[in-house]
C-alpha cells in the first residue's frame, strides 16, 4: 500500500535520479478541516507508479555493476568480520555490511536492534470514482486519531485511504492495508543499519516514505563507501527528515477533538501566508510546535 506521491524537491536530494514512471503531475494540495475550513496551496510533485519506479532504479543499479539475487531471508547471523544471510531456498550470502531495508517487520531489526517503531495501521482503496488529476486532498477529523483521509488520483480513478476502521469502506477495485511505522531512532548497530520502514522513518504528519527512505539510503551508502557506517548514525538524526517535531505534533493531533482541530487551523482559514503565519504565532502559542511540524512536513515530508 502506498499513496505513491513524491515531491518535486525530493529529486534535489536524490540527484542524479530524476522523476520516472510518473502517472500524474501534482500542482495543488487541498486540506479539509472541521468547521468547513478548506485551504488550498500550491504543491509541486508527482504521483508515480512505485513498482515501475523501483524496477527502473534496480535496472540502473545493475548497469552500474550491482549484483542482485532474489530470495527470502529467513535467518541472519553475525560473523567475526561481517554477516551471514540464509534464505528459505537454502542459499547463504556473506558480507561485511548489512543493510536492513526489509520493511516494518524487519528481520534485520528484530535480530540486531532493540525494540521497534510505533505503528499507525491504515488502509487504502482503489476506486473508480472521479478524482482531481492534479491535486491531493486531505481530510482532517477527530475520528482519524491524528491521521487523516487522503484522496489522490489513480489511473483507475481515485485512491482513498485513512486510519484503519475510521471510515466505511468504499466500493473498490482493490483494497490494500499495512502499518505505517514511525518514531524509531536507532539506525546503526556495528556494521548493520536500517533504512526506510525498517527504521520507522515514515513521516507521521504526511505519512510520506519514498523520499525519506531513499535519502536515508543515500546517507548509509556514502557512509559504507567511506568505511564509516557510524557517520550515518550521526547524520540521520540531524536531518530535517528526522525532526522530533513530527512525532510530538502527531501525538498532539491524536488528542484533539474537532473543536480543537478547528481552533488550531482557524488562523489559516483564508490560506497560508506571512500574515496568517504571524497571526497564528501571536494567537496560537499553544499550537506553535504543531505549526512548525506542518511547515517542516510540507518541505521535507514527501
SVG drawing of the C-alpha trace seen along z (x, -y; Angstrom):
<svg xmlns="http://www.w3.org/2000/svg" viewBox="-19 -40 56 65">
<polyline fill="none" stroke="black" stroke-width="0.4" points="0.0,0.0 1.3,-3.4 -0.1,-6.8 2.8,-7.0 3.2,-10.7 6.7,-12.3 7.6,-16.0 9.5,-17.6 12.0,-18.8 12.8,-15.2 14.8,-14.9 17.1,-17.6 18.0,-15.3 18.2,-12.2 20.2,-13.7 21.3,-12.3 18.0,-10.5 15.0,-12.2 11.2,-11.7 10.4,-8.5 7.2,-6.3 5.1,-9.5 1.3,-8.9 0.1,-12.4 1.7,-15.8 0.5,-17.3 0.1,-21.1 -2.3,-21.5 -2.8,-20.3 -6.4,-20.8 -6.9,-20.5 -10.4,-20.0 -10.7,-20.8 -13.6,-20.8 -15.7,-23.9 -15.8,-23.8 -12.3,-25.2 -10.8,-24.4 -7.2,-25.5 -5.7,-25.1 -2.0,-25.6 0.5,-25.0 2.2,-21.7 4.8,-20.6 5.1,-16.9 4.1,-13.6 2.1,-10.5 4.3,-7.7 3.9,-4.0 6.1,-3.0 6.8,0.7 7.8,-0.6 9.9,-3.4 11.8,-0.9 12.1,1.6 13.8,-1.1 16.0,-2.1 17.1,1.6 17.9,1.8 20.0,-1.3 21.9,0.2 22.6,3.3 24.0,1.3 26.3,-0.4 27.6,3.0 25.3,4.0 24.8,7.8 21.4,8.9 19.9,12.2 16.2,13.0 15.2,14.9 13.5,14.6 16.0,14.1 15.0,16.3 18.0,16.2 20.8,13.7 23.9,14.2 26.9,12.1 30.4,13.4 33.7,12.2 34.0,9.8 30.5,9.3 27.2,11.1 25.8,14.4 22.3,14.4 20.5,17.6 17.4,17.8 14.4,20.1 15.8,21.7 18.9,22.8 21.4,20.3 23.9,18.4 25.5,15.0 28.1,13.2 29.0,9.5 30.9,7.0 28.0,4.7 24.3,5.5 21.5,3.0 18.1,3.7 15.6,2.3 13.2,5.1 10.0,3.3 8.1,2.6 8.6,6.1 12.3,6.1 14.2,9.3 17.4,7.3 15.9,5.0 14.4,7.9 17.8,9.8 20.3,7.0 18.4,4.0 16.3,3.2 12.6,2.5 10.7,1.3 8.8,-1.6 5.4,-2.8 2.7,-1.7 -0.3,-3.5 -2.5,-1.0 -4.0,-2.3 -6.0,-1.0 -6.4,-2.2 -8.9,-1.6 -8.6,-1.9 -11.9,-3.0 -13.5,-4.1 -14.5,-7.5 -13.5,-10.5 -10.6,-12.4 -8.8,-15.8 -5.9,-14.7 -3.6,-17.5 -4.5,-17.6 -4.1,-15.7 -7.0,-16.1 -6.6,-15.7 -9.5,-15.4 -8.8,-16.0 -11.2,-14.8 -11.0,-13.5 -12.0,-10.0 -8.7,-9.6 -6.9,-9.7 -4.1,-12.1 -4.1,-10.9 -6.3,-11.9 -8.2,-10.7 -6.4,-11.1 -7.8,-11.1 -5.3,-11.0 -5.7,-10.4 -5.1,-6.8 -5.2,-5.5 -8.4,-3.6 -10.0,-6.6 -9.2,-7.5 -7.2,-6.1 -8.8,-6.7 -7.1,-5.9 -7.5,-6.5 -6.7,-5.2 -7.9,-1.7 -11.6,-1.4 -12.1,-5.2 -14.5,-5.3 -16.8,-3.0 -15.0,-1.1 -16.0,-2.4 -16.8,-0.2 -13.5,0.6 -11.5,2.4 -8.8,3.2 -8.2,3.0 -4.8,2.5 -3.6,2.2 -0.5,2.1 1.0,0.4 2.9,-2.8 6.0,-2.7 7.3,-5.9 9.1,-7.1 12.1,-4.8 15.6,-6.2 18.3,-3.6 19.7,-3.2 23.1,-1.7 24.4,1.3 28.1,2.0 28.2,2.8 24.5,3.2 22.0,0.4 18.3,-0.2 16.6,-2.4 13.0,-3.2 10.2,-1.3 12.6,1.0 13.9,-2.1 10.4,-3.6 11.3,-6.6 7.8,-7.3 6.8,-10.9 3.8,-10.8 2.5,-14.1 2.5,-13.5 2.8,-9.6 5.4,-10.1 8.1,-7.5 9.5,-7.1 11.7,-10.2 12.7,-9.7 13.8,-6.1 15.8,-6.9 17.5,-9.9 18.4,-7.6 19.7,-5.0 21.9,-7.6 23.4,-8.6 24.0,-5.0 25.6,-4.2 28.0,-7.1 29.0,-6.1 29.6,-2.5 31.7,-3.6 33.9,-5.5 34.1,-2.5 32.5,-4.6 28.8,-3.5 28.7,-5.4 28.6,-8.6 25.0,-7.6 24.1,-7.2 25.3,-10.8 23.9,-12.4 20.4,-10.9 19.2,-12.5 20.3,-15.9 18.4,-15.6 15.1,-17.6 13.5,-14.3 14.1,-13.1 13.0,-16.1 11.4,-15.1 8.8,-17.8 6.8,-15.3 6.1,-12.8 5.3,-15.5 2.8,-17.0 1.3,-13.7 0.8,-12.9 -0.8,-16.4 -3.2,-15.8 -4.2,-12.4 -5.6,-14.2 -7.6,-16.8 -11.4,-16.7 -12.9,-18.5 -13.4,-21.7 -9.7,-22.0 -8.7,-21.0 -10.8,-23.9 -9.2,-26.3 -5.7,-25.2 -6.3,-25.9 -8.6,-28.9 -5.7,-31.5 -5.2,-30.0 -8.8,-29.7 -8.1,-32.3 -5.0,-30.5 -1.4,-30.1 0.9,-33.2 3.1,-35.6 0.2,-37.5 -1.7,-34.4 1.5,-32.9 2.1,-36.0 -1.5,-35.8 -1.1,-32.2 2.1,-32.8 0.5,-35.6 -2.8,-34.0 -1.9,-30.3 1.0,-29.9 -0.4,-26.6 -0.1,-25.2 3.4,-26.6 5.0,-23.1 2.2,-21.8 2.7,-24.7 6.4,-24.0 5.8,-20.3 3.4,-21.2 5.9,-23.6 8.7,-21.0 6.5,-18.3 5.4,-20.3 9.1,-20.9 10.7,-17.6 7.9,-15.0 7.1,-13.8"/>
</svg>
